[in-house]
């Protein structure tokens, strides 16, 4: 989950590392550090608990004549966040330095073996153990740094993306990857290394994505040498990136989260473009066509995901069962493979992940594929691990999402899943032509209706002022609005640190109603075509206990206006697509409450954007 950067070339390295780390800080911000080798073969390390700017402030005496270096921004796994546990880590000799994203599961055994040989350790990290293992192999087998890394990784159990440098070889960086993402940017006589392409997109768009258990040797003035840990030569595949620099900047907004909320009309339009042809009455989903018959023959679909993507999967469960009449199970990827799941040949497993690197989701689909299931990926990041592993899939085209709390990725995922469900429903004949045409027309209008929903911002600011000091909050919804309630509650607790829970509205009477009093805000998603009369009854039950009602309603809903303490109106759409609209005010509500509470909206405590460890 940490962010990795590296550079070797003709440019001054420190500014490149710092800029890259700031772009990757969404991946972790417990601490940051850099290691650089200057022309006199001195190894300079600056690292500090806290954000990148705090580390940057300690590096006033760095040597500007350094043209090779590595940098790291950390989300702590082994060892608490402090200066000592910060990366980079040095070997006992002080010659080698490493940065690492991932977890070495057998570090304890390796550490004990190294300790018996006289190695000592300054930190609590598994990473320091790994760099000393590499040094031990290098010294005792008299091999190159590249081979020492490769041989050492054969002894490692766990996940890693690593960069290793040797102060006695200032023209070489060795990188390797398993489970955690790593990409090499290939420029003119220079190399960039990063967890994703954002740190180097302004310098080069030529990228090499490492696969699991691959080790790359980068040497000044030489082509990339790529092998796996078994010492088998691999031909590097360098691709051209479509990412733009503008897409990863804030564009005048105070926070990436606010920018990404307001980007949703465009991100959904981009996701639908070329796929939803409303005027022609068709859907053309390229990644889906080859496996369309497999979907039509499937006796069940299993959706695996985590967090916000799991909520998108819940919406998809309603869509697939409603429109295509295919049974669906939605599983937490983090639990899926630990309960010995029943997977049959012919099952389809849909993996949903914004980053395409979520470790639990990747592990789940590897298990499913080994049992004969067909894997379909729904990802936002081109070239990601899940996208490469899946049999087929569809990119969301939401553009880079930098804010840790997912917003536009959620609605883009729901949009893609809606297209698949509609296409299947039409092919199976479970929806007729007239209904199909009506639904794709509705879906085509969603971006403009989201534009309208964003106009509620000022009203949400006023409501946020009233409830910013709440300690608990309940979110309720029925049918398609139930996953929206879960997502709304997740957003609030993620970025404002207010405890919030989402429930099916009818379940309120089975426990949560005991919590309701005059201090409890209850957010209810109450669309006109979503079991409206039942939700009105739930609101009355809350009012009888003096709960404070914040209702998300459709324009023209006079009944709930009369009984809610506060209401936020959004345009009416078909119930199946209502999550694309009703989630918008909940995103804004969590954003403004967090802002009023002085929270870091883009970088909430203890969280990271891409969860690449299990």
ZAMARGU-4260 file (C-alpha; in steps of 0.2 Angstrom, whole numbers, plus 5000, padded with zeros to 4 digits):
<rodrens>
0) 5000/5000/5000 | 5015/5011/5001 | 5021/5022/4987 | 5038/5019/4978 | 5048/5030/4966
5) 5065/5029/4959 | 5075/5037/4946 | 5092/5035/4936 | 5097/5047/4922 | 5104/5064/4919
10) 5092/5074/4929 | 5095/5080/4947 | 5086/5066/4957 | 5080/5074/4973 | 5066/5085/4965
15) 5060/5071/4955 | 5059/5059/4970 | 5050/5072/4980 | 5037/5077/4966 | 5034/5058/4963
20) 5031/5055/4982 | 5019/5069/4983 | 5009/5061/4969 | 5009/5044/4977 | 5005/5050/4995
25) 4988/5044/4993 | 4995/5027/4995 | 5002/5030/5012 | 5007/5045/5022 | 5014/5038/5039
30) 5032/5043/5034 | 5043/5046/5019 | 5061/5045/5014 | 5073/5045/5000 | 5090/5037/4997
35) 5102/5044/4984 | 5120/5040/4978 | 5131/5055/4973 | 5145/5055/4961 | 5157/5051/4975
40) 5148/5035/4979 | 5141/5042/4995 | 5124/5036/5000 | 5113/5049/5007 | 5097/5045/5016
45) 5084/5057/5023 | 5068/5050/5031 | 5055/5056/5043 | 5039/5052/5051 | 5024/5062/5044
50) 5021/5068/5026 | 5033/5070/5012 | 5034/5089/5015 | 5041/5085/5033 | 5054/5074/5026
55) 5058/5087/5012 | 5062/5100/5026 | 5075/5089/5033 | 5085/5087/5017 | 5092/5104/5016
60) 5110/5098/5014 | 5107/5085/5000 | 5120/5084/4986 | 5112/5091/4970 | 5125/5081/4960
65) 5115/5065/4963 | 5107/5057/4948 | 5101/5040/4955 | 5089/5038/4970 | 5074/5029/4977
70) 5060/5036/4988 | 5046/5029/4998 | 5030/5035/5006 | 5023/5023/5019 | 5008/5015/5026
75) 5014/5005/5041 | 5012/4986/5041 | 5027/4980/5052 | 5033/4993/5065 | 5024/5009/5071
80) 5026/5025/5061 | 5042/5033/5066 | 5058/5039/5060 | 5067/5023/5062 | 5054/5012/5054
85) 5053/5024/5039 | 5060/5018/5022 | 5073/5017/5015 | 5082/5004/5025 | 5101/5001/5024
90) 5110/4984/5026 | 5122/4981/5040 | 5137/4986/5030 | 5128/5002/5025 | 5132/4998/5006
95) 5114/4993/5001 | 5098/5002/5003 | 5080/4996/4999 | 5062/5002/4998 | 5048/4990/4999
100) 5029/4989/4997 | 5021/4973/5004 | 5023/4961/5018 | 5037/4947/5020 | 5027/4934/5030
105) 5042/4923/5035 | 5053/4938/5040 | 5054/4931/5058 | 5062/4915/5052 | 5074/4924/5041
110) 5078/4937/5054 | 5083/4923/5067 | 5094/4915/5054 | 5103/4932/5050 | 5104/4936/5069
115) 5114/4919/5072 | 5126/4925/5059 | 5129/4942/5068 | 5117/4953/5059 | 5109/4967/5069
120) 5093/4976/5066 | 5088/4994/5070 | 5070/4994/5065 | 5055/4983/5068 | 5052/4981/5050
125) 5052/4966/5039 | 5060/4977/5025 | 5076/4978/5035 | 5077/4959/5036 | 5075/4958/5017
130) 5090/4970/5013 | 5101/4961/5025 | 5096/4944/5017 | 5101/4951/5000 | 5118/4957/5008
135) 5121/4940/5015 | 5118/4931/4999 | 5128/4944/4989 | 5143/4942/5001 | 5143/4923/5003
140) 5140/4919/4985 | 5150/4933/4977 | 5136/4937/4964 | 5130/4953/4957 | 5117/4964/4966
145) 5104/4958/4953 | 5107/4940/4956 | 5108/4942/4975 | 5090/4950/4974 | 5084/4936/4963
150) 5091/4922/4974 | 5085/4930/4990 | 5067/4932/4984 | 5066/4913/4981 | 5067/4912/5000
155) 5054/4925/5003 | 5035/4921/5007 | 5024/4936/5005 | 5021/4951/4994 | 5034/4964/4988
160) 5038/4978/4976 | 5056/4983/4980 | 5070/4994/4973 | 5087/4990/4979 | 5103/5001/4976
165) 5122/4998/4980 | 5132/5014/4984 | 5147/5005/4976 | 5137/5003/4960 | 5130/5020/4956
170) 5124/5016/4939 | 5112/5001/4944 | 5095/4999/4951 | 5087/4982/4954 | 5068/4981/4955
175) 5056/4966/4958 | 5038/4963/4961 | 5026/4950/4968 | 5008/4955/4973 | 5012/4974/4974
180) 5012/4985/4959 | 5028/4991/4951 | 5030/5000/4934 | 5046/5006/4925 | 5045/5022/4915
185) 5058/5021/4900 | 5064/5038/4894 | 5079/5043/4884 | 5094/5037/4893 | 5084/5037/4909
190) 5073/5026/4920 | 5059/5030/4931 | 5051/5018/4944 | 5035/5020/4953 | 5020/5011/4960
195) 5009/5018/4946 | 5013/5030/4932 | 5008/5046/4939 | 5026/5051/4945 | 5034/5050/4928
200) 5020/5054/4916 | 5027/5071/4912 | 5044/5064/4907 | 5039/5048/4897 | 5023/5038/4892
205) 5033/5022/4888 | 5030/5010/4903 | 5035/4992/4907 | 5023/4984/4920 | 5032/4970/4930
210) 5023/4954/4932 | 5024/4943/4948 | 5041/4936/4953 | 5050/4946/4939 | 5066/4955/4943
215) 5072/4970/4932 | 5090/4976/4930 | 5091/4994/4926 | 5109/5001/4921 | 5114/5018/4915
220) 5115/5018/4896 | 5109/5000/4894 | 5092/4991/4890 | 5081/4983/4903 | 5086/4966/4908
225) 5071/4956/4914 | 5071/4939/4922 | 5060/4929/4934 | 5066/4923/4951 | 5070/4906/4943
230) 5083/4915/4932 | 5073/4913/4916 | 5075/4927/4903 | 5059/4937/4899 | 5057/4949/4885
235) 5051/4966/4891 | 5035/4973/4884 | 5035/4992/4884 | 5018/5000/4881 | 5012/5018/4878
240) 5002/5026/4891 | 4986/5036/4888 | 4987/5045/4905 | 4988/5064/4905 | 4997/5076/4917
245) 4981/5086/4919 | 4971/5071/4925 | 4982/5069/4941 | 4981/5088/4946 | 4968/5096/4956
250) 4962/5108/4943 | 4957/5122/4954 | 4948/5112/4967 | 4954/5112/4985 | 4954/5093/4987
255) 4955/5079/4975 | 4939/5072/4983 | 4929/5087/4978 | 4936/5087/4961 | 4932/5069/4958
260) 4914/5071/4965 | 4911/5085/4952 | 4919/5074/4938 | 4906/5061/4939 | 4895/5068/4925
265) 4911/5067/4914 | 4917/5050/4921 | 4901/5041/4918 | 4899/5049/4901 | 4917/5043/4897
270) 4912/5026/4904 | 4897/5024/4893 | 4905/5032/4877 | 4906/5020/4863 | 4897/5007/4873
275) 4879/5014/4875 | 4872/5019/4859 | 4855/5025/4864 | 4851/5032/4847 | 4854/5016/4839
280) 4846/5006/4853 | 4861/4995/4856 | 4875/4991/4869 | 4892/4987/4862 | 4904/4982/4876
285) 4920/4976/4868 | 4928/4966/4883 | 4911/4957/4886 | 4907/4951/4868 | 4919/4936/4868
290) 4912/4929/4884 | 4894/4934/4882 | 4888/4916/4879 | 4897/4911/4894 | 4887/4924/4904
295) 4871/4918/4896 | 4875/4900/4901 | 4880/4904/4918 | 4870/4896/4932 | 4877/4909/4944
300) 4888/4924/4945 | 4900/4927/4960 | 4905/4945/4963 | 4921/4948/4974 | 4927/4965/4980
305) 4931/4975/4995 | 4925/4992/5002 | 4916/5003/4990 | 4918/4991/4976 | 4909/4978/4986
310) 4895/4991/4988 | 4895/4992/4969 | 4894/4973/4968 | 4878/4974/4979 | 4870/4986/4967
315) 4875/4974/4953 | 4867/4959/4962 | 4850/4968/4961 | 4853/4973/4943 | 4858/4955/4937
320) 4844/4946/4946 | 4831/4959/4941 | 4836/4962/4923 | 4844/4945/4918 | 4837/4933/4931
325) 4854/4926/4935 | 4858/4921/4953 | 4871/4932/4960 | 4882/4930/4976 | 4892/4945/4982
330) 4907/4941/4993 | 4920/4951/5003 | 4936/4946/4994 | 4945/4946/5010 | 4934/4932/5017
335) 4930/4922/5001 | 4945/4911/5000 | 4946/4907/5018 | 4929/4898/5019 | 4933/4885/5006
340) 4920/4892/4994 | 4910/4880/4982 | 4916/4885/4964 | 4910/4876/4949 | 4916/4876/4931
345) 4904/4887/4922 | 4903/4900/4936 | 4908/4918/4932 | 4917/4928/4945 | 4917/4947/4943
350) 4931/4955/4952 | 4928/4974/4955 | 4943/4985/4960 | 4946/5003/4956 | 4965/5001/4957
355) 4965/4983/4950 | 4979/4979/4963 | 4968/4975/4978 | 4977/4960/4986 | 4962/4951/4993
360) 4953/4952/4977 | 4967/4946/4967 | 4970/4931/4978 | 4951/4927/4977 | 4951/4927/4958
365) 4967/4916/4958 | 4958/4903/4968 | 4942/4904/4958 | 4952/4902/4941 | 4961/4887/4948
370) 4943/4879/4951 | 4938/4882/4933 | 4928/4899/4935 | 4928/4912/4921 | 4935/4928/4928
375) 4929/4945/4922 | 4937/4961/4929 | 4930/4978/4932 | 4944/4990/4935 | 4949/5008/4932
380) 4968/5007/4930 | 4974/5001/4913 | 4987/4987/4914 | 4983/4983/4933 | 4986/4966/4940
385) 4968/4961/4940 | 4965/4967/4923 | 4980/4957/4916 | 4975/4941/4926 | 4956/4941/4921
390) 4950/4931/4906 | 4940/4947/4900 | 4934/4963/4908 | 4929/4981/4906 | 4939/4997/4911
395) 4928/5010/4919 | 4937/5025/4911 | 4934/5036/4926 | 4951/5043/4925 | 4964/5044/4939
400) 4956/5044/4957 | 4968/5051/4969 | 4956/5054/4984 | 4957/5040/4996 | 4938/5039/4998
405) 4932/5032/4982 | 4918/5043/4973 | 4918/5043/4954 | 4925/5025/4953 | 4909/5019/4962
410) 4897/5027/4950 | 4908/5022/4935 | 4908/5004/4941 | 4889/5004/4943 | 4887/5011/4926
415) 4898/4997/4918 | 4888/4984/4928 | 4872/4991/4922 | 4877/4990/4904 | 4882/4971/4907
420) 4865/4968/4915 | 4855/4977/4902 | 4864/4968/4888 | 4861/4951/4896 | 4843/4955/4899
425) 4840/4959/4881 | 4849/4943/4875 | 4840/4932/4887 | 4823/4940/4883 | 4820/4943/4902
430) 4817/4962/4897 | 4807/4966/4881 | 4813/4978/4867 | 4802/4992/4873 | 4809/4991/4891
435) 4827/4989/4885 | 4825/5005/4875 | 4817/5014/4889 | 4831/5009/4901 | 4846/5013/4890
440) 4838/5030/4886 | 4837/5033/4905 | 4855/5027/4907 | 4861/5039/4894 | 4853/5054/4903
445) 4862/5050/4920 | 4877/5062/4917 | 4865/5077/4915 | 4855/5072/4930 | 4870/5070/4941
450) 4874/5088/4935 | 4857/5093/4943 | 4860/5083/4958 | 4877/5093/4961 | 4867/5109/4963
455) 4862/5103/4981 | 4879/5108/4987 | 4874/5124/4996 | 4860/5115/5005 | 4871/5101/5011
460) 4884/5113/5018 | 4870/5121/5029 | 4865/5103/5035 | 4883/5099/5038 | 4885/5113/5049
465) 4871/5106/5060 | 4878/5089/5062 | 4897/5090/5061 | 4898/5087/5079 | 4887/5071/5079
470) 4896/5055/5086 | 4885/5043/5078 | 4874/5042/5062 | 4862/5029/5054 | 4860/5027/5036
475) 4844/5018/5029 | 4838/5012/5012 | 4827/4999/5004 | 4830/4989/4988 | 4843/4998/4977
480) 4845/5011/4990 | 4851/4999/5003 | 4869/4998/4995 | 4868/5017/4994 | 4865/5018/5013
485) 4880/5007/5016 | 4891/5017/5004 | 4885/5034/5012 | 4890/5027/5030 | 4907/5021/5024
490) 4911/5038/5016 | 4906/5047/5032 | 4916/5036/5044 | 4931/5036/5032 | 4934/5054/5031
495) 4925/5062/5046 | 4929/5049/5059 | 4911/5049/5064 | 4904/5032/5068 | 4891/5028/5055
500) 4882/5012/5050 | 4871/5008/5035 | 4856/4996/5036 | 4841/4990/5026 | 4827/5001/5032
505) 4816/4987/5038 | 4831/4980/5049 | 4830/4996/5059 | 4817/4988/5071 | 4829/4973/5074
510) 4841/4982/5084 | 4847/4999/5078 | 4831/5008/5083 | 4837/5006/5101 | 4851/5019/5097
515) 4839/5032/5091 | 4836/5048/5101 | 4836/5067/5098 | 4855/5067/5096 | 4855/5054/5082
520) 4855/5060/5064 | 4847/5047/5052 | 4850/5048/5034 | 4836/5040/5024 | 4837/5037/5005
525) 4819/5038/5000 | 4816/5038/4981 | 4798/5038/4974 | 4799/5022/4965 | 4809/5013/4978
530) 4796/5005/4991 | 4791/5023/4995 | 4777/5019/5006 | 4787/5007/5017 | 4801/5020/5019
535) 4788/5033/5024 | 4783/5021/5038 | 4801/5019/5043 | 4803/5038/5044 | 4788/5039/5055
540) 4795/5026/5067 | 4811/5036/5068 | 4801/5053/5071 | 4792/5044/5085 | 4809/5042/5094
545) 4814/5060/5091 | 4828/5055/5078 | 4833/5069/5066 | 4829/5064/5048 | 4840/5069/5033
550) 4830/5062/5018 | 4837/5060/5001 | 4821/5062/4990 | 4816/5064/4972 | 4810/5081/4966
555) 4791/5083/4969 | 4790/5072/4984 | 4779/5082/4995 | 4775/5069/5008 | 4792/5066/5014
560) 4796/5085/5014 | 4782/5087/5027 | 4789/5075/5039 | 4808/5075/5037 | 4819/5088/5047
565) 4829/5091/5032 | 4828/5085/5014 | 4839/5085/4999 | 4830/5083/4982 | 4838/5074/4967
570) 4831/5071/4950 | 4820/5056/4948 | 4826/5041/4937 | 4822/5023/4935 | 4824/5014/4952
575) 4838/5003/4944 | 4849/5018/4941 | 4844/5027/4957 | 4861/5023/4965 | 4870/5033/4952
580) 4860/5049/4958 | 4857/5046/4976 | 4875/5043/4981 | 4880/5061/4975 | 4872/5070/4990
585) 4879/5057/5002 | 4897/5060/4995 | 4895/5079/4997 | 4888/5077/5015 | 4903/5067/5020
590) 4915/5079/5012 | 4908/5095/5020 | 4906/5087/5037 | 4924/5081/5036 | 4930/5098/5031
595) 4921/5107/5045 | 4929/5095/5057 | 4946/5099/5051 | 4950/5082/5044 | 4961/5079/5029
600) 4948/5074/5016 | 4960/5067/5003 | 4971/5057/5016 | 4961/5051/5030 | 4970/5043/5045
605) 4976/5025/5044 | 4969/5023/5026 | 4978/5021/5009 | 4970/5021/4992 | 4976/5005/4985
610) 4976/4990/4998 | 4990/4979/4991 | 4992/4969/5007 | 4980/4956/5014
</rodrens>
